[in-house]
Amino acid sequence: MQAKILIFEDDPLTLKEMRHHLKGAGYTHVTAVSNLSEAVHLIETDFPDIAILDINTPEDREAGIKLA
């Protein structure tokens, strides 16, 4: 069984690069989102094994810290 990975990042280029590198490393269950409400919803419903969280977003200066 492979780990389910969630990436929450507001910068589109960084988000794309992170997803690309994880997929290239063989991870197939990678979900990438750019807004806080989507990240919260996925954490509550999809239960990712690993969450990579942006800690400073325009929506909330400490969103990733609060979410963790």
All heavy atoms as a GROMACS GRO file, in nm:
protein
  531
    1MET      N    1   0.083  -0.119   0.000
    1MET     CA    2   0.000   0.000   0.000
    1MET      C    3   0.088   0.125   0.000
    1MET      O    4   0.183   0.134   0.076
    1MET     CB    5  -0.088   0.000   0.124
    1MET     CG    6  -0.182   0.117   0.128
    1MET     SD    7  -0.293   0.103   0.268
    1MET     CE    8  -0.277   0.264   0.335
    2GLN      N    9   0.056   0.218  -0.087
    2GLN     CA   10   0.132   0.342  -0.095
    2GLN      C   11   0.069   0.450  -0.009
    2GLN      O   12  -0.052   0.454   0.012
    2GLN     CB   13   0.136   0.390  -0.239
    2GLN     CG   14   0.259   0.348  -0.310
    2GLN     CD   15   0.304   0.454  -0.408
    2GLN    OE1   16   0.257   0.565  -0.411
    2GLN    NE2   17   0.399   0.415  -0.490
    3ALA      N   18   0.153   0.540   0.039
    3ALA     CA   19   0.106   0.652   0.120
    3ALA      C   20   0.023   0.748   0.035
    3ALA      O   21   0.055   0.774  -0.080
    3ALA     CB   22   0.224   0.725   0.180
    4LYS      N   23  -0.085   0.800   0.096
    4LYS     CA   24  -0.163   0.908   0.034
    4LYS      C   25  -0.100   1.039   0.080
    4LYS      O   26  -0.087   1.063   0.199
    4LYS     CB   27  -0.310   0.902   0.078
    4LYS     CG   28  -0.385   0.786   0.021
    4LYS     CD   29  -0.534   0.800   0.043
    4LYS     CE   30  -0.571   0.768   0.186
    4LYS     NZ   31  -0.716   0.769   0.209
    5ILE      N   32  -0.062   1.121  -0.017
    5ILE     CA   33   0.006   1.247   0.014
    5ILE      C   34  -0.081   1.364  -0.029
    5ILE      O   35  -0.133   1.368  -0.141
    5ILE     CB   36   0.142   1.254  -0.057
    5ILE    CG1   37   0.231   1.138  -0.012
    5ILE    CG2   38   0.211   1.388  -0.029
    5ILE    CD1   39   0.361   1.126  -0.088
    6LEU      N   40  -0.095   1.461   0.060
    6LEU     CA   41  -0.165   1.586   0.030
    6LEU      C   42  -0.064   1.698   0.030
    6LEU      O   43   0.016   1.711   0.125
    6LEU     CB   44  -0.273   1.613   0.136
    6LEU     CG   45  -0.336   1.752   0.130
    6LEU    CD1   46  -0.416   1.770   0.001
    6LEU    CD2   47  -0.422   1.778   0.252
    7ILE      N   48  -0.066   1.780  -0.074
    7ILE     CA   49   0.017   1.900  -0.080
    7ILE      C   50  -0.076   2.020  -0.077
    7ILE      O   51  -0.167   2.030  -0.159
    7ILE     CB   52   0.101   1.907  -0.209
    7ILE    CG1   53   0.186   1.781  -0.228
    7ILE    CG2   54   0.189   2.031  -0.209
    7ILE    CD1   55   0.248   1.772  -0.367
    8PHE      N   56  -0.053   2.111   0.017
    8PHE     CA   57  -0.124   2.238   0.023
    8PHE      C   58  -0.022   2.349   0.003
    8PHE      O   59   0.064   2.371   0.086
    8PHE     CB   60  -0.196   2.253   0.158
    8PHE     CG   61  -0.243   2.393   0.189
    8PHE    CD1   62  -0.316   2.465   0.096
    8PHE    CD2   63  -0.214   2.452   0.310
    8PHE    CE1   64  -0.358   2.594   0.124
    8PHE    CE2   65  -0.256   2.580   0.340
    8PHE     CZ   66  -0.328   2.651   0.246
    9GLU      N   67  -0.031   2.416  -0.112
    9GLU     CA   68   0.065   2.521  -0.149
    9GLU      C   69  -0.009   2.623  -0.234
    9GLU      O   70  -0.076   2.586  -0.332
    9GLU     CB   71   0.181   2.459  -0.225
    9GLU     CG   72   0.275   2.556  -0.292
    9GLU     CD   73   0.343   2.651  -0.194
    9GLU    OE1   74   0.409   2.604  -0.100
    9GLU    OE2   75   0.329   2.773  -0.214
   10ASP      N   76   0.003   2.752  -0.199
   10ASP     CA   77  -0.069   2.855  -0.274
   10ASP      C   78   0.002   2.899  -0.402
   10ASP      O   79  -0.060   2.953  -0.492
   10ASP     CB   80  -0.100   2.976  -0.185
   10ASP     CG   81   0.024   3.052  -0.144
   10ASP    OD1   82   0.119   2.988  -0.096
   10ASP    OD2   83   0.026   3.175  -0.161
   11ASP      N   84   0.132   2.876  -0.411
   11ASP     CA   85   0.205   2.915  -0.532
   11ASP      C   86   0.193   2.806  -0.638
   11ASP      O   87   0.238   2.693  -0.616
   11ASP     CB   88   0.353   2.938  -0.498
   11ASP     CG   89   0.433   2.976  -0.621
   11ASP    OD1   90   0.407   3.084  -0.676
   11ASP    OD2   91   0.520   2.896  -0.660
   12PRO      N   92   0.131   2.837  -0.753
   12PRO     CA   93   0.104   2.734  -0.855
   12PRO      C   94   0.231   2.664  -0.908
   12PRO      O   95   0.230   2.544  -0.929
   12PRO     CB   96   0.035   2.810  -0.967
   12PRO     CG   97  -0.005   2.941  -0.912
   12PRO     CD   98   0.079   2.968  -0.793
   13LEU      N   99   0.338   2.738  -0.926
   13LEU     CA  100   0.461   2.678  -0.978
   13LEU      C  101   0.523   2.582  -0.875
   13LEU      O  102   0.563   2.470  -0.910
   13LEU     CB  103   0.563   2.786  -1.016
   13LEU     CG  104   0.693   2.737  -1.077
   13LEU    CD1  105   0.667   2.654  -1.202
   13LEU    CD2  106   0.783   2.855  -1.110
   14THR      N  107   0.528   2.623  -0.750
   14THR     CA  108   0.581   2.537  -0.645
   14THR      C  109   0.495   2.412  -0.630
   14THR      O  110   0.547   2.301  -0.616
   14THR     CB  111   0.588   2.613  -0.511
   14THR    OG1  112   0.668   2.730  -0.527
   14THR    CG2  113   0.645   2.527  -0.400
   15LEU      N  114   0.364   2.430  -0.634
   15LEU     CA  115   0.270   2.317  -0.624
   15LEU      C  116   0.294   2.216  -0.736
   15LEU      O  117   0.305   2.096  -0.713
   15LEU     CB  118   0.127   2.369  -0.628
   15LEU     CG  119   0.014   2.270  -0.608
   15LEU    CD1  120   0.017   2.213  -0.467
   15LEU    CD2  121  -0.119   2.338  -0.632
   16LYS      N  122   0.308   2.268  -0.858
   16LYS     CA  123   0.330   2.181  -0.974
   16LYS      C  124   0.463   2.106  -0.962
   16LYS      O  125   0.470   1.985  -0.988
   16LYS     CB  126   0.329   2.266  -1.102
   16LYS     CG  127   0.346   2.188  -1.228
   16LYS     CD  128   0.340   2.279  -1.350
   16LYS     CE  129   0.363   2.202  -1.476
   16LYS     NZ  130   0.359   2.289  -1.594
   17GLU      N  131   0.568   2.176  -0.920
   17GLU     CA  132   0.700   2.114  -0.904
   17GLU      C  133   0.700   2.005  -0.797
   17GLU      O  134   0.755   1.897  -0.816
   17GLU     CB  135   0.805   2.220  -0.871
   17GLU     CG  136   0.845   2.305  -0.989
   17GLU     CD  137   0.919   2.225  -1.095
   17GLU    OE1  138   1.011   2.148  -1.061
   17GLU    OE2  139   0.884   2.240  -1.213
   18MET      N  140   0.637   2.035  -0.684
   18MET     CA  141   0.633   1.936  -0.575
   18MET      C  142   0.560   1.810  -0.620
   18MET      O  143   0.606   1.698  -0.596
   18MET     CB  144   0.566   1.996  -0.452
   18MET     CG  145   0.648   2.105  -0.386
   18MET     SD  146   0.560   2.189  -0.254
   18MET     CE  147   0.570   2.066  -0.125
   19ARG      N  148   0.446   1.829  -0.685
   19ARG     CA  149   0.370   1.714  -0.734
   19ARG      C  150   0.451   1.634  -0.836
   19ARG      O  151   0.456   1.511  -0.831
   19ARG     CB  152   0.238   1.760  -0.794
   19ARG     CG  153   0.153   1.644  -0.835
   19ARG     CD  154   0.018   1.687  -0.882
   19ARG     NE  155  -0.058   1.564  -0.906
   19ARG     CZ  156  -0.180   1.560  -0.944
   19ARG    NH1  157  -0.248   1.671  -0.962
   19ARG    NH2  158  -0.240   1.445  -0.965
   20HIS      N  159   0.516   1.704  -0.927
   20HIS     CA  160   0.597   1.640  -1.030
   20HIS      C  161   0.709   1.555  -0.967
   20HIS      O  162   0.730   1.440  -1.007
   20HIS     CB  163   0.657   1.747  -1.122
   20HIS     CG  164   0.757   1.695  -1.219
   20HIS    ND1  165   0.722   1.625  -1.332
   20HIS    CD2  166   0.893   1.700  -1.217
   20HIS    CE1  167   0.832   1.590  -1.397
   20HIS    NE2  168   0.937   1.635  -1.330
   21HIS      N  169   0.778   1.611  -0.868
   21HIS     CA  170   0.888   1.538  -0.804
   21HIS      C  171   0.838   1.416  -0.727
   21HIS      O  172   0.902   1.310  -0.730
   21HIS     CB  173   0.970   1.630  -0.714
   21HIS     CG  174   1.055   1.726  -0.791
   21HIS    ND1  175   1.164   1.686  -0.866
   21HIS    CD2  176   1.047   1.859  -0.806
   21HIS    CE1  177   1.218   1.791  -0.924
   21HIS    NE2  178   1.149   1.898  -0.889
   22LEU      N  179   0.725   1.429  -0.659
   22LEU     CA  180   0.672   1.315  -0.585
   22LEU      C  181   0.626   1.205  -0.681
   22LEU      O  182   0.651   1.087  -0.657
   22LEU     CB  183   0.558   1.359  -0.493
   22LEU     CG  184   0.600   1.438  -0.371
   22LEU    CD1  185   0.481   1.504  -0.304
   22LEU    CD2  186   0.674   1.348  -0.273
   23LYS      N  187   0.560   1.244  -0.789
   23LYS     CA  188   0.517   1.144  -0.888
   23LYS      C  189   0.639   1.077  -0.951
   23LYS      O  190   0.641   0.956  -0.972
   23LYS     CB  191   0.431   1.210  -0.997
   23LYS     CG  192   0.296   1.259  -0.949
   23LYS     CD  193   0.193   1.155  -0.972
   23LYS     CE  194   0.056   1.210  -0.940
   23LYS     NZ  195  -0.048   1.113  -0.962
   24GLY      N  196   0.743   1.156  -0.979
   24GLY     CA  197   0.866   1.102  -1.035
   24GLY      C  198   0.937   1.006  -0.941
   24GLY      O  199   1.009   0.916  -0.985
   25ALA      N  200   0.915   1.024  -0.812
   25ALA     CA  201   0.975   0.935  -0.712
   25ALA      C  202   0.892   0.809  -0.692
   25ALA      O  203   0.927   0.724  -0.610
   25ALA     CB  204   0.991   1.010  -0.579
   26GLY      N  205   0.782   0.799  -0.767
   26GLY     CA  206   0.702   0.677  -0.761
   26GLY      C  207   0.575   0.685  -0.678
   26GLY      O  208   0.502   0.587  -0.668
   27TYR      N  209   0.547   0.800  -0.619
   27TYR     CA  210   0.423   0.814  -0.542
   27TYR      C  211   0.307   0.836  -0.638
   27TYR      O  212   0.311   0.925  -0.722
   27TYR     CB  213   0.433   0.930  -0.443
   27TYR     CG  214   0.531   0.903  -0.333
   27TYR    CD1  215   0.661   0.953  -0.339
   27TYR    CD2  216   0.496   0.824  -0.224
   27TYR    CE1  217   0.753   0.927  -0.239
   27TYR    CE2  218   0.588   0.797  -0.124
   27TYR     CZ  219   0.715   0.848  -0.132
   27TYR     OH  220   0.805   0.821  -0.033
   28THR      N  221   0.205   0.755  -0.627
   28THR     CA  222   0.092   0.763  -0.720
   28THR      C  223  -0.031   0.831  -0.660
   28THR      O  224  -0.115   0.880  -0.732
   28THR     CB  225   0.052   0.623  -0.769
   28THR    OG1  226   0.021   0.541  -0.657
   28THR    CG2  227   0.164   0.560  -0.850
   29HIS      N  228  -0.040   0.834  -0.528
   29HIS     CA  229  -0.157   0.893  -0.461
   29HIS      C  230  -0.120   1.031  -0.407
   29HIS      O  231  -0.104   1.050  -0.287
   29HIS     CB  232  -0.206   0.803  -0.348
   29HIS     CG  233  -0.246   0.667  -0.392
   29HIS    ND1  234  -0.357   0.644  -0.470
   29HIS    CD2  235  -0.188   0.547  -0.373
   29HIS    CE1  236  -0.367   0.514  -0.495
   29HIS    NE2  237  -0.264   0.453  -0.438
   30VAL      N  238  -0.105   1.128  -0.499
   30VAL     CA  239  -0.067   1.263  -0.462
   30VAL      C  240  -0.180   1.357  -0.500
   30VAL      O  241  -0.221   1.364  -0.615
   30VAL     CB  242   0.063   1.308  -0.533
   30VAL    CG1  243   0.100   1.451  -0.495
   30VAL    CG2  244   0.178   1.213  -0.502
   31THR      N  245  -0.232   1.428  -0.400
   31THR     CA  246  -0.336   1.528  -0.424
   31THR      C  247  -0.277   1.664  -0.393
   31THR      O  248  -0.217   1.684  -0.287
   31THR     CB  249  -0.458   1.503  -0.333
   31THR    OG1  250  -0.506   1.371  -0.355
   31THR    CG2  251  -0.569   1.602  -0.362
   32ALA      N  252  -0.292   1.758  -0.486
   32ALA     CA  253  -0.236   1.891  -0.469
   32ALA      C  254  -0.347   1.994  -0.473
   32ALA      O  255  -0.428   1.995  -0.567
   32ALA     CB  256  -0.134   1.918  -0.580
   33VAL      N  257  -0.352   2.079  -0.370
   33VAL     CA  258  -0.454   2.184  -0.363
   33VAL      C  259  -0.389   2.316  -0.329
   33VAL      O  260  -0.283   2.321  -0.266
   33VAL     CB  261  -0.564   2.151  -0.260
   33VAL    CG1  262  -0.639   2.025  -0.299
   33VAL    CG2  263  -0.510   2.138  -0.120
   34SER      N  264  -0.456   2.425  -0.369
   34SER     CA  265  -0.397   2.557  -0.347
   34SER      C  266  -0.479   2.646  -0.254
   34SER      O  267  -0.442   2.761  -0.233
   34SER     CB  268  -0.378   2.628  -0.482
   34SER     OG  269  -0.504   2.643  -0.547
   35ASN      N  270  -0.590   2.596  -0.202
   35ASN     CA  271  -0.661   2.681  -0.107
   35ASN      C  272  -0.690   2.607   0.023
   35ASN      O  273  -0.702   2.485   0.027
   35ASN     CB  274  -0.785   2.746  -0.168
   35ASN     CG  275  -0.903   2.656  -0.182
   35ASN    OD1  276  -0.934   2.578  -0.092
   35ASN    ND2  277  -0.972   2.665  -0.294
   36LEU      N  278  -0.700   2.685   0.128
   36LEU     CA  279  -0.711   2.632   0.263
   36LEU      C  280  -0.836   2.547   0.283
   36LEU      O  281  -0.829   2.440   0.343
   36LEU     CB  282  -0.708   2.748   0.363
   36LEU     CG  283  -0.714   2.713   0.510
   36LEU    CD1  284  -0.600   2.622   0.550
   36LEU    CD2  285  -0.714   2.841   0.593
   37SER      N  286  -0.949   2.592   0.233
   37SER     CA  287  -1.074   2.517   0.255
   37SER      C  288  -1.068   2.379   0.190
   37SER      O  289  -1.117   2.281   0.247
   37SER     CB  290  -1.196   2.595   0.207
   37SER     OG  291  -1.188   2.621   0.069
   38GLU      N  292  -1.006   2.369   0.073
   38GLU     CA  293  -0.990   2.238   0.008
   38GLU      C  294  -0.900   2.147   0.090
   38GLU      O  295  -0.927   2.028   0.107
   38GLU     CB  296  -0.928   2.255  -0.131
   38GLU     CG  297  -1.026   2.268  -0.244
   38GLU     CD  298  -0.952   2.266  -0.376
   38GLU    OE1  299  -0.892   2.370  -0.412
   38GLU    OE2  300  -0.954   2.160  -0.442
   39ALA      N  301  -0.791   2.203   0.142
   39ALA     CA  302  -0.698   2.125   0.223
   39ALA      C  303  -0.767   2.071   0.349
   39ALA      O  304  -0.754   1.953   0.382
   39ALA     CB  305  -0.576   2.209   0.260
   40VAL      N  306  -0.842   2.157   0.416
   40VAL     CA  307  -0.914   2.115   0.537
   40VAL      C  308  -1.013   2.004   0.503
   40VAL      O  309  -1.020   1.902   0.571
   40VAL     CB  310  -0.987   2.235   0.602
   40VAL    CG1  311  -1.082   2.188   0.712
   40VAL    CG2  312  -0.887   2.335   0.658
   41HIS      N  313  -1.088   2.023   0.395
   41HIS     CA  314  -1.187   1.922   0.354
   41HIS      C  315  -1.120   1.787   0.326
   41HIS      O  316  -1.168   1.683   0.371
   41HIS     CB  317  -1.264   1.970   0.230
   41HIS     CG  318  -1.355   1.868   0.175
   41HIS    ND1  319  -1.475   1.835   0.235
   41HIS    CD2  320  -1.346   1.789   0.065
   41HIS    CE1  321  -1.534   1.740   0.164
   41HIS    NE2  322  -1.457   1.711   0.061
   42LEU      N  323  -1.010   1.788   0.254
   42LEU     CA  324  -0.942   1.663   0.220
   42LEU      C  325  -0.881   1.595   0.342
   42LEU      O  326  -0.882   1.472   0.352
   42LEU     CB  327  -0.836   1.687   0.113
   42LEU     CG  328  -0.892   1.713  -0.026
   42LEU    CD1  329  -0.783   1.763  -0.119
   42LEU    CD2  330  -0.956   1.587  -0.081
   43ILE      N  331  -0.830   1.673   0.434
   43ILE     CA  332  -0.776   1.614   0.556
   43ILE      C  333  -0.887   1.547   0.637
   43ILE      O  334  -0.869   1.438   0.691
   43ILE     CB  335  -0.700   1.719   0.640
   43ILE    CG1  336  -0.568   1.752   0.570
   43ILE    CG2  337  -0.677   1.671   0.782
   43ILE    CD1  338  -0.493   1.868   0.630
   44GLU      N  339  -1.003   1.611   0.641
   44GLU     CA  340  -1.116   1.556   0.718
   44GLU      C  341  -1.184   1.438   0.650
   44GLU      O  342  -1.241   1.353   0.718
   44GLU     CB  343  -1.219   1.666   0.743
   44GLU     CG  344  -1.170   1.774   0.836
   44GLU     CD  345  -1.268   1.888   0.853
   44GLU    OE1  346  -1.361   1.903   0.771
   44GLU    OE2  347  -1.250   1.965   0.949
   45THR      N  348  -1.178   1.430   0.518
   45THR     CA  349  -1.251   1.325   0.447
   45THR      C  350  -1.163   1.216   0.385
   45THR      O  351  -1.204   1.101   0.375
   45THR     CB  352  -1.338   1.384   0.335
   45THR    OG1  353  -1.255   1.453   0.241
   45THR    CG2  354  -1.443   1.479   0.391
   46ASP      N  355  -1.041   1.252   0.343
   46ASP     CA  356  -0.955   1.157   0.272
   46ASP      C  357  -0.847   1.097   0.361
   46ASP      O  358  -0.787   0.997   0.327
   46ASP     CB  359  -0.892   1.226   0.151
   46ASP     CG  360  -0.836   1.128   0.051
   46ASP    OD1  361  -0.898   1.021   0.031
   46ASP    OD2  362  -0.731   1.157  -0.009
   47PHE      N  363  -0.820   1.158   0.475
   47PHE     CA  364  -0.723   1.109   0.572
   47PHE      C  365  -0.587   1.076   0.509
   47PHE      O  366  -0.545   0.960   0.507
   47PHE     CB  367  -0.776   0.987   0.648
   47PHE     CG  368  -0.909   1.009   0.713
   47PHE    CD1  369  -1.023   0.952   0.660
   47PHE    CD2  370  -0.919   1.089   0.826
   47PHE    CE1  371  -1.147   0.974   0.719
   47PHE    CE2  372  -1.043   1.111   0.885
   47PHE     CZ  373  -1.157   1.054   0.832
   48PRO      N  374  -0.517   1.178   0.455
   48PRO     CA  375  -0.386   1.150   0.395
   48PRO      C  376  -0.287   1.100   0.500
   48PRO      O  377  -0.297   1.133   0.618
   48PRO     CB  378  -0.342   1.287   0.341
   48PRO     CG  379  -0.418   1.386   0.421
   48PRO     CD  380  -0.548   1.320   0.456
   49ASP      N  381  -0.194   1.018   0.455
   49ASP     CA  382  -0.088   0.967   0.542
   49ASP      C  383   0.017   1.074   0.569
   49ASP      O  384   0.077   1.080   0.677
   49ASP     CB  385  -0.022   0.844   0.480
   49ASP     CG  386  -0.120   0.732   0.459
   49ASP    OD1  387  -0.182   0.689   0.559
   49ASP    OD2  388  -0.137   0.688   0.344
   50ILE      N  389   0.041   1.156   0.467
   50ILE     CA  390   0.140   1.264   0.476
   50ILE      C  391   0.077   1.391   0.422
   50ILE      O  392   0.013   1.388   0.317
   50ILE     CB  393   0.265   1.230   0.392
   50ILE    CG1  394   0.330   1.102   0.443
   50ILE    CG2  395   0.365   1.345   0.394
   50ILE    CD1  396   0.436   1.046   0.349
   51ALA      N  397   0.096   1.502   0.493
   51ALA     CA  398   0.048   1.632   0.446
   51ALA      C  399   0.167   1.728   0.442
   51ALA      O  400   0.234   1.748   0.543
   51ALA     CB  401  -0.061   1.686   0.536
   52ILE      N  402   0.192   1.784   0.325
   52ILE     CA  403   0.296   1.884   0.307
   52ILE      C  404   0.223   2.018   0.301
   52ILE      O  405   0.146   2.042   0.207
   52ILE     CB  406   0.377   1.859   0.179
   52ILE    CG1  407   0.441   1.720   0.185
   52ILE    CG2  408   0.483   1.968   0.160
   52ILE    CD1  409   0.503   1.675   0.054
   53LEU      N  410   0.244   2.102   0.401
   53LEU     CA  411   0.162   2.221   0.418
   53LEU      C  412   0.241   2.350   0.405
   53LEU      O  413   0.345   2.367   0.470
   53LEU     CB  414   0.094   2.218   0.555
   53LEU     CG  415   0.017   2.092   0.590
   53LEU    CD1  416  -0.027   2.096   0.736
   53LEU    CD2  417  -0.104   2.077   0.499
   54ASP      N  418   0.191   2.441   0.323
   54ASP     CA  419   0.244   2.576   0.314
   54ASP      C  420   0.210   2.646   0.446
   54ASP      O  421   0.095   2.642   0.490
   54ASP     CB  422   0.178   2.648   0.196
   54ASP     CG  423   0.238   2.784   0.167
   54ASP    OD1  424   0.313   2.836   0.252
   54ASP    OD2  425   0.208   2.838   0.060
   55ILE      N  426   0.308   2.707   0.511
   55ILE     CA  427   0.279   2.768   0.641
   55ILE      C  428   0.248   2.917   0.631
   55ILE      O  429   0.213   2.979   0.730
   55ILE     CB  430   0.393   2.745   0.742
   55ILE    CG1  431   0.523   2.807   0.694
   55ILE    CG2  432   0.409   2.598   0.770
   55ILE    CD1  433   0.631   2.811   0.801
   56ASN      N  434   0.259   2.976   0.513
   56ASN     CA  435   0.234   3.118   0.498
   56ASN      C  436   0.159   3.143   0.367
   56ASN      O  437   0.219   3.143   0.261
   56ASN     CB  438   0.367   3.193   0.500
   56ASN     CG  439   0.351   3.342   0.500
   56ASN    OD1  440   0.241   3.394   0.517
   56ASN    ND2  441   0.461   3.412   0.482
   57THR      N  442   0.028   3.164   0.376
   57THR     CA  443  -0.052   3.186   0.256
   57THR      C  444  -0.125   3.320   0.264
   57THR      O  445  -0.143   3.374   0.373
   57THR     CB  446  -0.158   3.075   0.239
   57THR    OG1  447  -0.254   3.088   0.344
   57THR    CG2  448  -0.096   2.937   0.242
   58PRO      N  449  -0.168   3.374   0.151
   58PRO     CA  450  -0.242   3.500   0.154
   58PRO      C  451  -0.374   3.490   0.231
   58PRO      O  452  -0.418   3.587   0.291
   58PRO     CB  453  -0.271   3.528   0.006
   58PRO     CG  454  -0.174   3.448  -0.070
   58PRO     CD  455  -0.142   3.329   0.015
   59GLU      N  456  -0.436   3.372   0.231
   59GLU     CA  457  -0.562   3.354   0.303
   59GLU      C  458  -0.544   3.370   0.453
   59GLU      O  459  -0.631   3.423   0.522
   59GLU     CB  460  -0.618   3.213   0.278
   59GLU     CG  461  -0.666   3.188   0.139
   59GLU     CD  462  -0.711   3.044   0.124
   59GLU    OE1  463  -0.823   3.013   0.168
   59GLU    OE2  464  -0.634   2.964   0.069
   60ASP      N  465  -0.434   3.319   0.502
   60ASP     CA  466  -0.408   3.316   0.646
   60ASP      C  467  -0.258   3.302   0.665
   60ASP      O  468  -0.199   3.205   0.620
   60ASP     CB  469  -0.482   3.198   0.710
   60ASP     CG  470  -0.472   3.194   0.860
   60ASP    OD1  471  -0.376   3.251   0.916
   60ASP    OD2  472  -0.559   3.133   0.923
   61ARG      N  473  -0.196   3.397   0.732
   61ARG     CA  474  -0.051   3.401   0.745
   61ARG      C  475   0.007   3.278   0.815
   61ARG      O  476   0.124   3.250   0.802
   61ARG     CB  477  -0.007   3.527   0.820
   61ARG     CG  478  -0.058   3.656   0.760
   61ARG     CD  479   0.013   3.705   0.640
   61ARG     NE  480   0.145   3.755   0.666
   61ARG     CZ  481   0.238   3.759   0.572
   61ARG    NH1  482   0.213   3.716   0.453
   61ARG    NH2  483   0.356   3.806   0.600
   62GLU      N  484  -0.074   3.204   0.889
   62GLU     CA  485  -0.024   3.086   0.959
   62GLU      C  486  -0.113   2.964   0.931
   62GLU      O  487  -0.127   2.875   1.015
   62GLU     CB  488  -0.019   3.113   1.109
   62GLU     CG  489   0.077   3.223   1.146
   62GLU     CD  490   0.079   3.252   1.295
   62GLU    OE1  491  -0.009   3.203   1.367
   62GLU    OE2  492   0.170   3.325   1.337
   63ALA      N  493  -0.170   2.956   0.812
   63ALA     CA  494  -0.264   2.850   0.778
   63ALA      C  495  -0.208   2.710   0.798
   63ALA      O  496  -0.271   2.625   0.858
   63ALA     CB  497  -0.313   2.867   0.634
   64GLY      N  498  -0.090   2.685   0.745
   64GLY     CA  499  -0.031   2.552   0.755
   64GLY      C  500   0.000   2.512   0.898
   64GLY      O  501  -0.020   2.396   0.936
   65ILE      N  502   0.043   2.608   0.978
   65ILE     CA  503   0.072   2.579   1.118
   65ILE      C  504  -0.057   2.543   1.192
   65ILE      O  505  -0.063   2.445   1.265
   65ILE     CB  506   0.143   2.697   1.186
   65ILE    CG1  507   0.282   2.715   1.124
   65ILE    CG2  508   0.152   2.678   1.336
   65ILE    CD1  509   0.352   2.842   1.163
   66LYS      N  510  -0.162   2.621   1.170
   66LYS     CA  511  -0.291   2.593   1.234
   66LYS      C  512  -0.347   2.458   1.188
   66LYS      O  513  -0.402   2.384   1.267
   66LYS     CB  514  -0.390   2.703   1.202
   66LYS     CG  515  -0.360   2.836   1.267
   66LYS     CD  516  -0.457   2.941   1.222
   66LYS     CE  517  -0.420   3.077   1.273
   66LYS     NZ  518  -0.507   3.183   1.219
   67LEU      N  519  -0.331   2.430   1.061
   67LEU     CA  520  -0.384   2.306   1.005
   67LEU      C  521  -0.312   2.183   1.061
   67LEU      O  522  -0.374   2.081   1.088
   67LEU     CB  523  -0.372   2.309   0.852
   67LEU     CG  524  -0.450   2.210   0.771
   67LEU    CD1  525  -0.598   2.213   0.807
   67LEU    CD2  526  -0.431   2.240   0.624
   68ALA      N  527  -0.182   2.196   1.080
   68ALA     CA  528  -0.104   2.084   1.135
   68ALA      C  529  -0.150   2.055   1.276
   68ALA      O  530  -0.158   1.944   1.320
   68ALA     CB  531   0.044   2.117   1.134
   0.00000   0.00000   0.00000
